[in-house]
Amino acid sequence: MKCKRLRKCLATSVLSLMVLSLAGCGGSKTTQGEGPKETNGSNEIEVSVVLKAINSDYWKIVKAGADDAAKELGVKVNVLGPNAETDIAGQTSLMEDQIVKKVDALVVAPSQPSAAIAIFDKADKAEIPVLLIDTNAEWDKKKSFIGTGNFAGGELAGKYIAEKLKAGDEVAIIRGALGDNTHDERVNGAKKALEERGIKVLTPQPADSDRNKGMSVMENILQTNPNVKAVYASNDEMILGAVRALQQAGKGDVVTVGFDGSPDALAAIQKGELTASVAQSAYNIGKYGVEAAVKFVKGEKIDSVIDTGTEIIDKNNAKAKEDEINKILGK
């Protein structure tokens, strides 16, 4: 057995005895770290954060949170991601690279959770703890999930839209990539809230979290369903594309709601172009993800689920939210 592994095993044994002596304490479900870890002859902890993409406002804010946590905790954090959320192979390749580097922890927002299980297992075999952010996965070895309650956020959007419509009105839904659990939950939550209030929900159409595709999908929806009274998209990029299509069709009175509370969405709300967005704390997702990973590597307990919450942003609070985000991004 390598010296490093032996040291880790001895540390783990001592920690296990300590944990047993504390058994029986109450509280929320937690995951116990394995004890302080020495990295390549250095005490510096290295955490790799692999996002779904790096080219949208949302993921830039997640990165800002992760970077700030790195500065506060004095650890090394690598924030990586492909250029598009649909680049599943690209994200997998990035994760594999970090496993080869033998980082101390992986914090991942999986683009397609079911496809990522094999690489998560590879990380676990290499004794690299995996924490999931933004999007959860049915993988029992994850140390924690840090992110938004997406179903609840979708319900919030559905209720908000329903309050502005009447029973029988039609609502179009535009969603992210098929197979992405985050978008599944956001859509399912909205559908539940809308259908409970007698609103007719059209079959959700995918636009892969892309603004231009959101516009094209909205154009197609209007050809077959010209009487839609509202549009809900499971992220802001798609709803902003849909807004453009609605404007060109002379349907500026249609209720439009996105999800993320991105800077572009907040600006559109203040201009009166977009009705609302369900804001999640992208910053906290990145920050809390790194904080939880560092705690686990140090052998501290962390919660198995860390919920960062959601809120509706519309014309009443968009400016305040914009100021908050600009401060985070240093604008």
Secondary structure, 3 states (H helix, E strand, C coil): CCHHHHHHHHHHHHHHHHHHHCCCCCCCCEEECCCCCCECCECCCEEEEECCCCCCHHHHHHHHHHHHHHHHHCCEEEEECCCCCCCHHHHHHHHHHHHHHCCCEEEECCCCHHHHHHHHHHHHHCCCCEEEECCCCCCCCCCCEEECCHHHHHHHHHHHHHCCCCCCCEEEEEECCCCCHHHHHHHHHHHHHHHHCCCEECCCEECCCCHHHHHHHHHHHHHHCCCCCEEEECCHHHHHHHHHHHHHCCCCCCEEEEEECCHHHHHHHHHCCCCEEEEECHHHHHHHHHHHHHHHHCCCEEECEEECCEEEECCCCHHHHHHHHHHHCCC
